[in-house]
Amino acid sequence: MKRLAVVLFNLGGPDGPQAVRPFLFNLFRDPAILAAPAVVRYPLAALIAVRRAKAAQANYGLMGGGSPILPATQAQARALEAALRAALPGYETKAFIAMRYWPPLTEDAAASVAAFTPDEVVLLPLYPQYSTTTTASSLAAWRAAYRGKGRIRTICCYPDAEGLVAAHARIIEATADGDGGKGVRLLFSAHGLPERVVAAGDPYPAQVAATAAAIAAKLPGFPDWTICYQSRVGPLRWIGPSTEDEIRRAGREGKGVLIAPIAFVSEHVETLVELDHDYRRLAGEVGCTPYLRAPALGVDSGFVAALSIAVEAALQRAPGPAPAGPWRCPGALGKCGSRSAA
């Protein structure tokens, strides 16, 4: 049997209070996050980590002290392995997890994949929408670390893959509990980016828009919808509108909201704290009721099937990066993942 290694990329998260500060340091020393020479970036990352550690520990404390992202990703890996073993009986398939900022780190995953001696390697970021700050950073770390066997194919993005879109639509309808969009504005919330990153040709907001439009097309009962961005940090100008501003606007207009986190495929601090605590409290303060939040995709069977289909399709094409699904970046988006080195 041929051996197939599927590498799942995500950011990772601290597994306890003591891990918060070093996790933040790892995050902010990444040149994709802080664009500065290493001699400046490293001490600045250390300073930011110290300043933000206490507040971040409080947030993670609301989730039991650490991030749930690793066990959630492990569950996705097991579900994907099962789906691929059923779909590809001629392969011995194993899924590996490569986290960017906390173990299991990319270097750990690269060593494990090399020891597996695969014939085929499919790189599958758990970021449906490509960004230089997430997917590109993870793939660059992989290229620096991997020295093993296997033909490598990269799934750079899948913002409008049918299974992804259908899974989101189904979860949103279930969250509305049969009431549809009556009196409720559907907010497609995604993690934000500084405007300067987008101005440099990052395709992320265009792909977020593609995801939102594809989901909305399946939800005729939700004619009132918009895209918004959360998790803004630092003094830079970030893309908008912000999720906070959209909640305030809905409150002024006498509407409730149903928030769908379309850029997060598992629950973590941005959903369990920011959406479920911070924004829920804001909604109550501004009279935005009801406040509903759709769960992240997790191990939804349709989503897992979409990932399996993407891997199967990748094996049939030439090595290199390509999207799964119909999406193709417009030529003006110079940081497009499918035009980047694999």
N, C-alpha and C positions, 0 to 999 in steps of 0.2 A: 504493500500500500504506500501511496505517496503521503508525505507528511505536510500538513497545512498548518501554519502558525498565523493566527489572527491577533493583531496587537491593538488593544483598545487604549486610546489616549484620553486622559482627562487631567484636570488641574491638580487634583488631590486636595487634602485638607488635614489640619492638625488632628491627631488622635487623642489628645488630652490637653489640659491647660498648659502643661510645661512645653508643649510643642508649638504653641501659638506664635511666640516670638521668633523662633528659628524658621517657621513656615513663612511668616511675613518677610523675613530677610531673604529667603530663597525667592519669593515672589518678586520683590522689588529690585533684586540685583539682576533680574533678567533684562537684557538690553531691549527686548520687545516691549517691556513695560516702562522702563526708564531709559530713554535714549540718551545716554551720556557715556563718556569714556569710563573704563573700569576704575580708574584711579579716583574718579568722582562718584561713580555709581555705587560702589561697595560701601563707603562710609555713609552715603546718603541713604542707602537701603537699611543700614544698621540703625540710623537715626529714626527713620520712619517706623521701623519695627518696634523700637522702644516706645515711641510716642503712641502707637496704635495698639499695643499689646493689651493694655488693660481693658479698653472698650471691646476689643475683639474677644477677649476671654469672657467678658460678660455675655456677649452674643452666643458664643459656643456653649456657655453655661446653660442657656435656655434649651440646648439640645443634649444635655447630659454631660457637657464638658468638652466634647470633641465633635468633629464632623462625621456625618453618616455616609459620606460619599464613597469611601472604600467598600464597606459592605454592600452598598447599593450597586456599585460597579462590579463587584464579585458576583452578585446575583445576575446581573446582565450578562456577564461572561459565561456563567453556567448555562443560562437560557440560550444564548447564542450557540454555544458548543452543541447543545442538544439539537437545535434546529439544523445546524450544518451537518451533523452526523447523519440525520435523517435524509437531508437533501443530497449529500455527497458521500454515499457509502464507500466510494473508492478511496477516500482520504482518511488518514488518521489526523483528526483535527483537535487542536488545542488553542484556547484563547489565553492571551497574556495581558496583563494590565501594566501600563506605563504612565505613572503620574508625573506631572511636571515639577511640583514643588514639595512633595512629601512622599515618603516610601509607600508603595514600591516605586522607586524612581525609574526613569527611562534607562539608566545604566543597568539597574537590576533586571529589568525586563529584557534588555538586549542580551545580557549574559545568559538568561534562562532560555531565550529563543535560540541562541547559538548552540546551547547544549542539546536542544531538541533536534538539531540538524534538519531543518525543514527543507523540503523541495520548493515550496511556495510560501511566500509571506505576503499577507494583505494587511496594510496599515489602515486602521479605521478609527479616526478621531470621533469621540463622542461629543463633538461640536457640530450640529447640523449645518450651521452657517460658518463659512470660512472667514477667519480674520488673521492678520499678521500677529496679533497679540495672543492668540490661542493655538490654532492649528499650525500655523507656520512655525511658531516657537517650538511646539512639541515635535514636529517633523525634523526641525534642525537639530534638536537634541538627539533624536534617533539616529540621524545620519552621522553624527559625531561619535555615537556610542557603538553602533552595530558593526561587527566584523565577522558575522557568521555566513552560513550558506543560504541559498534560496533565491528564486526570482521574486523581486519585490514589486508589488503594485500598491498604489496609494489611492484611497477614496478621499478626495480632498474636501468634499462637501455633499450634502444631500438635502438642500432646503425645501425642495418641492417633490421629494420622493413620495410616491402614492401611499405607501404604508405609513409613513410618518404623518402625512397630512390627514389620512383617514383616522388614525389613532387619536390625534389631537381633536378632531371634530367629534368623535364618539365620546371622548372624555368630557369635552365642554358640554355636550348635550346632557350627559349624565349628571354633571354638576348643576345644571339648570333645573334638573329634576322635572322635566316635562313642561316647564313654564316658558321655555324659549327665551327670546330676548325682550319680552314685554317689560318695559320700564327699566331695563338693564342695558348698560353700554358694555360691549365686549372690548376689553383692553388686552391687546397682545403685547405682553411686557417682555423685554429682552435686556440683557446687561448692556449698559452704555459703553461708549468709547469717546475719547477726546476728539474734538473736531479736527485737530491737526493730523490724526491718524487716518481719518476718512479722507481728508483733503489730499493725502499722499497716494490715494488710489485703493484703499482697503475696500473690498467688496461687501463687507459685513452688512451695512444697512440695506443695501440692495437685495441681499439674500434674505434678510429678515422680512423685508417687504414682500418678497416672493412667497415665503412661508405663510405670512398672514393672509395674503390674497388667495392663496390656494385653499387654506382652511375656510376662510369666509365664503368661498364659492360653494362649499359643501354645507353651509349653515344659512339657508335662506331665512330662517326664523330669527336671525341676528343681523338685521340690516344696519344697525348702529354699532360700528366698530372703529377702532383706531389703533395705531401702533404707538407705543411709548417705551421709554428706556429708564432703567433703574440703576442703583448702585454707584452713583456718581461719587467720586472721591477727589480731593485735591483742588487746587485753584484754577486749573485749566478749564476752558470752555468745552462742554460736552454736547454731543448730539441730543436732540430732543424731539418731541416734548418729553418731559420727565413724567414718570408714573405718578409722582406726588401731585404734579400740576393737573394731570388728567383726573385724578381722584377729586381734587378740589373743584375742578370745572363741573364734574358730574354732580357734586353736592350742590353747587350753585343752581344747576339746572333741574334739581329735583329728581335725579336719577340714581340708581344703584349701579354697581359695576360687577362684572365677572372677569376676573383676571386670569389669563392663560399664559403661563411662563413658557414661551415658545423657543427659547434658546437654552433651556436647561433640561436635560433628559433624565435627571435624577434629583431627588430632594437634597438640598444642602442649605447653607446659611442664607443665601439670597432668597430662598423660598420659605424655609421654615421660620426664619426670624424676620427678614425684611418684609416679605409679603404677609405672613401670618400674624406678626406682632406689630411691627412699626406702621405699616400701611393700613392694617385693620383699625388700629387706634386712630390714625389720621381720619379714616373714613367716618368713624363715629363722631369725631370732633366737628367735621364739616357737614354732617347730615347726609352722607352718601350711604344710603341703605336700599336694598341689601348689599352686603359686601360678600361676594362669593369668590372662591379661588379654586381653579381647576388643578388637580394633582399633576405632578411631572409624569413623564411617560413610564419610567421605571422598567418593569419587565412586562409591560402590556404586550399581549401576544402579537398584535398587528405591528407594533414597533419592532419587536424582535424579528418577526418575519421580514420586515423591510430591510433590516441589517443583514439578514441571511441572504436575501435576494441580491443585495449590493455586493456582498462578498462573492457569491456565485458568478455574477456578471463580471466582476473584476478579474476572475481567473480566466475568462474567455478573451480578454483583450491584451494588448501589448503592455509590457511593464511601463510604469510611469504614473503620474497623477491624473485623475479624471473624476468628474462628479458622478454621483449615482442619481439617476432621475433625469428629467429633461432640462434642468437648469444649465445655462451657459452664460458666463459673465460677459457683459458688454465690453467691447474693446477698450473703452475709456478707463476701465478699472485695471490699472497697471499692476496691481498686487494680486491678481487672480491666481488662485491656487493651482489650477490646471495648467497654467503657463509657467509655473515655478518648477525648479528642479525637484525631482523625486527624491 
